[in-house]
Amino acid sequence: MKVLLLEDDPELAPEVVGGLRRAGFVVDQVDTCADADLQVAITHYDALVLDRSVPDGDALDWLAGRRAAGLETPALMLTARADVADRVDGFERGADDYLVKPFAFPELVARVRAMALRAPSAVPRVWRAGGLELDVPRHRVTLDGVLLTLTAKEFAVLEVLLERAGQVVGRGELVERCWDELSEPSSNVVDVLMGQLRRRLGRPELIETVRGVGYRLAADGGPPADEQPR
């Protein structure tokens, strides 16, 4: 899942970005409404996390304007304004959730994930192909019933491949959906990660390299593990 964070606090912003990334999210961070406007115009996000008070105005005013223009991305307001009237105003003007500072980070992660998965345009909660199963809410992957341990980036890449099982996914799309805009991945970073992912799966034939184009996950998951060539 890809998240846009609008937060200008120089101490809090990197903490939130780092925590969300450790939880498996791909995160872009901006500190003004103007920059947020640009980002939602060029990038698809699964959720927005918005601090209300930013240098160029109130993020709730920005959100209300974007809602009027048709933006449907779920949005959580992250703010120190704890009054009931502020929360009600937030919901009435387009917020989907509201979390008051200071907050417990596990709660923020749970709220963002739940909010994104409830969205009308949300992807399925569980992806399956053959013996592979990826459970998005629980951040859990199994192969033939065996639990696998993946890094956050490996999980994100496998989710895209499962979403498009049987189809070729280009390197550019993988970078767009699984790396944030500031990571500036090198030309071979996708290839390196794909090698790591194949080793984690223990069945490298599940992911096919389409030379010069990208990668394809076997739609049927490939043959069972006990039928693999030795």
C-alpha positions as CSV (number, residue, x, y, z in Angstrom):
1,M,0.0,0.0,0.0
2,K,1.2,3.5,-0.8
3,V,0.7,6.4,1.6
4,L,1.1,10.1,1.3
5,L,2.1,11.8,4.6
6,L,1.5,15.6,4.9
7,E,3.5,16.6,8.0
8,D,5.9,19.5,8.5
9,D,7.2,18.7,12.0
10,P,10.9,18.0,11.4
11,E,11.0,15.5,14.3
12,L,7.7,13.8,13.9
13,A,7.7,13.4,10.1
14,P,10.7,11.1,9.8
15,E,9.4,9.0,12.8
16,V,6.0,8.5,11.1
17,V,7.6,7.8,7.7
18,G,10.0,5.3,9.2
19,G,7.3,3.6,11.3
20,L,4.9,3.2,8.4
21,R,7.7,1.8,6.2
22,R,8.6,-0.7,8.8
23,A,5.0,-1.7,8.9
24,G,5.2,-2.5,5.1
25,F,3.8,0.8,3.6
26,V,5.4,2.7,0.8
27,V,5.5,6.3,1.9
28,D,6.0,9.7,0.3
29,Q,6.2,12.7,2.6
30,V,5.5,16.4,1.9
31,D,5.2,19.4,4.2
32,T,2.8,21.7,2.3
33,C,-0.7,21.5,0.8
34,A,0.8,22.7,-2.5
35,D,3.2,19.7,-2.6
36,A,0.4,17.4,-1.6
37,D,-1.7,18.7,-4.5
38,L,1.1,17.9,-6.9
39,Q,1.6,14.4,-5.5
40,V,-2.0,13.3,-5.7
41,A,-2.2,14.6,-9.3
42,I,0.7,12.4,-10.4
43,T,0.6,9.4,-8.1
44,H,-2.1,6.9,-6.9
45,Y,-2.2,6.6,-3.1
46,D,-4.1,4.0,-1.1
47,A,-4.3,6.4,1.9
48,L,-3.5,9.9,3.0
49,V,-2.2,10.9,6.5
50,L,-2.6,14.7,6.9
51,D,-1.4,17.0,9.7
52,R,-4.0,19.8,9.9
53,S,-1.6,22.7,10.6
54,V,1.0,23.1,7.8
55,P,2.9,26.1,6.6
56,D,0.6,27.0,3.8
57,G,-2.7,26.5,5.5
58,D,-5.1,23.9,7.0
59,A,-4.9,20.5,5.5
60,L,-8.6,20.0,6.1
61,D,-9.4,22.9,3.8
62,W,-7.1,21.3,1.2
63,L,-8.9,17.9,1.7
64,A,-12.3,19.5,1.4
65,G,-11.3,21.1,-1.9
66,R,-9.9,17.8,-3.2
67,R,-13.0,16.0,-2.3
68,A,-15.1,18.5,-4.2
69,A,-12.8,17.9,-7.2
70,G,-13.5,14.1,-7.0
71,L,-10.6,12.7,-4.9
72,E,-11.7,9.6,-3.1
73,T,-8.5,8.4,-1.5
74,P,-9.2,7.6,2.2
75,A,-7.7,10.3,4.5
76,L,-6.8,10.3,8.2
77,M,-6.3,13.6,10.0
78,L,-3.4,13.6,12.4
79,T,-3.6,16.6,14.7
80,A,-3.3,18.0,18.2
81,R,-6.9,19.4,17.9
82,A,-8.8,17.2,20.3
83,D,-12.1,19.0,20.6
84,V,-15.2,17.1,19.6
85,A,-16.2,20.0,17.4
86,D,-12.9,19.7,15.5
87,R,-13.3,16.0,14.9
88,V,-16.9,16.4,13.7
89,D,-15.8,19.2,11.4
90,G,-13.1,16.9,10.0
91,F,-15.6,14.1,9.3
92,E,-18.1,16.4,7.7
93,R,-15.5,17.9,5.3
94,G,-14.1,14.7,4.0
95,A,-11.9,12.9,6.6
96,D,-12.4,9.2,7.0
97,D,-10.6,8.9,10.3
98,Y,-9.1,11.2,13.0
99,L,-6.2,10.5,15.4
100,V,-5.2,13.0,18.0
101,K,-1.5,13.7,18.9
102,P,0.2,12.3,20.9
103,F,-0.7,8.9,19.6
104,A,0.4,5.2,19.9
105,F,2.1,4.3,16.7
106,P,0.6,0.8,16.5
107,E,-2.8,2.5,16.5
108,L,-1.8,4.7,13.6
109,V,-0.6,1.7,11.6
110,A,-3.8,-0.2,12.3
111,R,-6.0,2.7,11.4
112,V,-4.3,3.5,8.2
113,R,-4.3,-0.1,7.1
114,A,-8.0,-0.6,8.0
115,M,-9.0,2.7,6.4
116,A,-7.3,1.8,3.1
117,L,-8.8,-1.7,3.0
118,R,-12.3,-0.4,3.6
119,A,-12.1,2.0,0.6
120,P,-14.4,1.1,-2.3
121,S,-11.4,0.9,-4.7
122,A,-9.3,-1.2,-2.3
123,V,-7.6,-4.2,-3.6
124,P,-8.7,-7.7,-2.3
125,R,-7.5,-8.4,1.3
126,V,-6.1,-11.8,0.3
127,W,-4.3,-12.7,-2.9
128,R,-3.9,-16.3,-4.0
129,A,-2.1,-18.0,-6.9
130,G,-1.6,-21.8,-6.7
131,G,0.0,-22.5,-3.3
132,L,0.8,-18.9,-2.6
133,E,-1.4,-16.8,-0.3
134,L,-0.7,-13.2,0.7
135,D,-2.9,-11.8,3.5
136,V,-2.7,-8.0,3.4
137,P,-4.3,-7.1,6.7
138,R,-2.2,-9.6,8.6
139,H,0.9,-8.9,6.5
140,R,1.4,-12.7,6.2
141,V,2.5,-14.9,3.3
142,T,2.3,-18.7,3.0
143,L,3.4,-21.1,0.3
144,D,1.8,-24.5,0.4
145,G,0.7,-23.7,3.9
146,V,4.2,-22.9,5.1
147,L,4.6,-19.4,6.6
148,L,7.3,-17.3,4.9
149,T,9.3,-14.4,6.4
150,L,9.6,-11.5,4.0
151,T,10.9,-8.0,4.3
152,A,8.5,-5.2,3.8
153,K,9.8,-4.5,0.3
154,E,9.6,-8.2,-0.7
155,F,6.0,-8.3,0.6
156,A,5.1,-5.2,-1.5
157,V,6.7,-6.6,-4.7
158,L,5.0,-10.0,-4.2
159,E,1.7,-8.3,-3.7
160,V,1.9,-6.5,-7.0
161,L,3.0,-9.7,-8.8
162,L,0.1,-11.6,-7.2
163,E,-2.4,-8.9,-8.2
164,R,-1.2,-9.3,-11.8
165,A,-0.6,-13.1,-11.7
166,G,0.0,-14.5,-15.2
167,Q,0.7,-11.0,-16.6
168,V,4.0,-9.3,-17.1
169,V,4.8,-6.5,-14.6
170,G,7.4,-4.0,-15.8
171,R,10.3,-2.8,-13.7
172,G,9.0,0.8,-13.9
173,E,5.6,-0.2,-12.4
174,L,7.3,-2.1,-9.6
175,V,9.4,0.9,-8.8
176,E,6.4,3.2,-8.9
177,R,4.3,1.1,-6.6
178,C,6.9,-0.3,-4.2
179,W,9.5,2.4,-3.8
180,D,8.9,5.9,-2.5
181,E,9.9,8.9,-4.7
182,L,13.0,9.7,-2.6
183,S,14.6,6.3,-2.6
184,E,16.0,6.7,-6.2
185,P,16.4,3.0,-6.8
186,S,19.4,2.0,-8.9
187,S,18.9,0.4,-12.3
188,N,19.4,-3.2,-10.9
189,V,17.6,-2.8,-7.5
190,V,14.5,-4.6,-8.8
191,D,16.6,-7.5,-10.2
192,V,18.5,-7.8,-6.8
193,L,15.3,-7.8,-4.8
194,M,13.7,-10.3,-7.2
195,G,16.6,-12.6,-6.6
196,Q,16.1,-12.3,-2.8
197,L,12.4,-13.0,-3.2
198,R,13.0,-16.1,-5.3
199,R,15.3,-17.4,-2.6
200,R,12.7,-16.7,0.1
201,L,10.1,-18.6,-1.8
202,G,12.4,-21.5,-2.4
203,R,10.8,-22.1,-5.8
204,P,12.5,-19.6,-8.2
205,E,10.4,-20.9,-11.1
206,L,7.4,-19.2,-9.6
207,I,8.7,-15.8,-10.9
208,E,9.6,-15.7,-14.5
209,T,11.9,-13.0,-15.9
210,V,10.7,-11.6,-19.2
211,R,13.9,-10.2,-20.7
212,G,13.8,-6.5,-21.4
213,V,10.3,-6.1,-20.0
214,G,9.8,-7.3,-16.4
215,Y,8.6,-10.2,-14.4
216,R,5.6,-12.6,-14.4
217,L,4.2,-14.7,-11.5
218,A,2.9,-18.1,-12.6
219,A,-0.9,-17.7,-12.5
220,D,-1.3,-21.3,-11.1
221,G,1.6,-21.0,-8.7
222,G,3.6,-23.6,-10.6
223,P,3.9,-27.3,-9.8
224,P,3.7,-28.4,-6.2
225,A,6.9,-28.4,-4.2
226,D,7.1,-32.2,-4.2
227,E,7.1,-32.2,-8.0
228,Q,10.0,-29.8,-8.4
229,P,13.0,-31.1,-10.3
230,R,15.8,-32.1,-8.0
